[in-house]
Amino acid sequence: MSHNCLTIPSNSSDAAQEMPIEIFAAYPDLLTPAHISELTGFTVEYVRKLCREHKIPAVQVGGRQWFVPKPRFVEYVMGGDE
């Protein structure tokens, strides 16, 4: 799977580093599949599948709910979690 879930256009590498902070600022530090669905356009079910398959850096709590630390998801989107 490609790690380019979101395309963040920029004119410089400095702007590319700043933009994810702006995009994710309104979201909590622990993202749920619903949050990731909003950000990517993927269905919640597909996001859960990606979590189960360890394609998104997620942890499962209570055997049911998935959470993705926001900094890890930003790295993933930017292609840093290979």
CORLINLIN-V903113 format. One record per residue. N is the residue number from 0. RES is the residue in one letter. SS is DSSP state (~ for helix, > for strand, _ for the rest). NEAR is the number of other C-alpha atoms within 10 Angstrom. Layout:
# CORLINLIN-V903113
n	res	ss	near
N	RES	SS	NEAR
N	RES	SS	NEAR
This chain:
# CORLINLIN-V903113
n	res	ss	near
0	M	_	6
1	S	_	9
2	H	_	15
3	N	_	12
4	C	_	16
5	L	_	13
6	T	_	9
7	I	_	14
8	P	_	9
9	S	_	12
10	N	_	7
11	S	_	8
12	S	~	8
13	D	~	9
14	A	~	12
15	A	~	14
16	Q	~	13
17	E	~	11
18	M	~	14
19	P	~	17
20	I	~	13
21	E	~	9
22	I	~	12
23	F	~	17
24	A	_	11
25	A	_	8
26	Y	_	13
27	P	_	11
28	D	_	14
29	L	>	15
30	L	>	20
31	T	_	20
32	P	~	23
33	A	~	17
34	H	~	18
35	I	~	21
36	S	~	17
37	E	~	11
38	L	~	14
39	T	~	15
40	G	_	13
41	F	_	14
42	T	_	14
43	V	~	16
44	E	~	12
45	Y	~	12
46	V	~	22
47	R	~	22
48	K	~	14
49	L	~	16
50	C	~	19
51	R	~	15
52	E	_	11
53	H	_	11
54	K	_	17
55	I	_	20
56	P	_	18
57	A	_	23
58	V	>	15
59	Q	>	12
60	V	>	9
61	G	_	7
62	G	_	7
63	R	_	6
64	Q	>	11
65	W	>	19
66	F	>	20
67	V	>	21
68	P	>	15
69	K	~	21
70	P	~	15
71	R	~	18
72	F	~	20
73	V	~	18
74	E	~	15
75	Y	~	19
76	V	~	20
77	M	_	18
78	G	_	13
79	G	_	11
80	D	_	14
81	E	_	8
